[in-house]
Amino acid sequence: MNVIYFILPLALLLGAASVYGFIWATRKGQYDDLDTPPLRLLIDEEYVDKPAEKKRGEAE
């Protein structure tokens, strides 16, 4: 029975921390753009940032 005096406040504390974290993330704009981040995985940044490298033997 003494364990409930430890577990109940701990559960309430974790629940309050979760609600606070969600509110904080929402106010900071973490959930504003839900479509672009998954699409970034499909873009090959190697070819976007760097110019194409020439292989040996290719004409310039």
C-alpha positions, -999 to 999 in steps of 0.1 A, spaced: 0 0 0 29 23 6 40 20 -31 9 39 -42 22 70 -24 52 69 -46 37 58 -79 7 81 -80 26 114 -77 52 100 -102 24 93 -127 9 127 -122 43 143 -127 50 124 -159 16 133 -173 20 170 -165 54 169 -181 40 154 -212 12 179 -215 37 208 -209 60 194 -236 32 191 -261 21 227 -254 57 240 -256 63 222 -290 30 235 -304 38 271 -295 73 268 -309 58 257 -343 70 221 -343 37 209 -358 33 237 -384 47 219 -414 39 182 -414 43 176 -452 78 188 -460 101 168 -436 91 133 -450 97 146 -486 132 158 -477 143 122 -475 135 118 -512 158 146 -523 194 137 -530 213 166 -516 246 154 -530 235 165 -565 217 196 -553 246 211 -534 276 200 -555 282 205 -592 285 173 -612 320 158 -610 337 149 -642 351 114 -646 385 107 -660 385 106 -698 355 128 -703 357 158 -726 353 192 -710 
